[in-house]
Amino acid sequence: MEFPYFSSNSRLIPVAEAVVPLANIEYSYGFGVYESIRVSNGIIYFIDDHTGRLLESARIIGLAHPFTTDDVSSAVTELLKENGATTCNMKILLIGGRTAADAELNILCLNPLFPDKKLYRDGAHVVTYEHERPFPHAKTLNMLQSYLAYRTAKEAGAYDALLIDGQGCITEGTRTNFFCMKGKTLYMPDEKDILPGITRKAVLKVAAQNGYEFVQKDIRPADLGGYDGAFLTSTSSKILPIRSIGDFVFGGQPQALKELMETFDTFLDQ
């Protein structure tokens, strides 16, 4: 589907007229933050969480701007209406400027890219990549290393790359959050070291309501044999089981993971 309009500082403009000046050093240097919001059958998922994290990301990196969460939400709603879009991904870009008044809030609709359905049945293969993101709680446009990690994954035929920090621990994917599980206990990297995903937050809520427990701990590739399975979460993938990490292969999808996937899908459909 084509989406003819985008939103720039709450003004609806034809996509054909979108330009980025070559002299815009803030954009060129990645001085900005972003969010991706899932829209399905007219439902805008977790918009308050996404807009709140967008502005928190801006605060963390010192990006001054005049926008409020209501400004972002209203612009999203108006753009969807103008484009006649009921199912898409919304990309929100907040780009800094020399002053707060120079900041730009750009929003566009994109066709969603969902994982192959076979990955939910068979599990995904992922690789590892040594990298620590600066400002882990901010979703910034400083994405070069994540881009290179993701490219490495694609070249290896993998779904994503899991980032390994300086202590040799798995932190997160390039665009996903990471979990291991044993029984009905979910093990996850320390929240201070990762970008706490919006889908991750929703999964934890649903899991808690259904008798799952949580443990934050260091997880190293050498530890993987001590878990029943692992999975990723993200806006596009929801809960995606992992089949293998590098050379390590899990024995199969644990029943507790299958149940959590089904329960979360039901939660999203409500």
C-alpha angles and dihedrals in degrees: 000000000000121000109202099190139054130186122243115182088336093308117122110228132174111260088230088067096053112123137169113204112234088227093059097114094178091059093041092051094045097248095160146082132225147190135200117212125194118227117188127173090343095309115125103208120222095339094161091053092048096047091045092052091046092058092041090053089052091051093051094056095039096249107161118206140150098236128117131199088256090055091054095044093048092049091050092051094047093048093051090051094048093049093043088231122162100160122035145097117267115217113201118193121187108189121191127227140191088278134017090257090058094058117114129213110200123179128183138174119237132185108257120249111209127187118260108272089234089068090065089053100040103023129241130274116229134180132210129245129185110240140118118206117228112236093016093193093054122081097215137170089244091107106138097112092042089050091052091047091050091047089052089053093050091048088054092049091249130140096229144340122250112220118233118207129214091274092056094253128137110243111169144315125269089261103001142068119238132224137174122197141199116187106322094332119106118209118201140169117266109282092229089067100050144049103262101229123221091228089046089056092050092047091052090050093051092043092052090051090054102050102269120140129212136220126183111209145137111279119195127186089246089060097058095097089067093066133075093223147321139229145186130229130203142140093268101034100039100192111353119182119226119228098183142001112207106309094343116100124194118225094240142300111307116232091239090060093050090051092049091050092051093046093049093049089053090050092053092049094055 
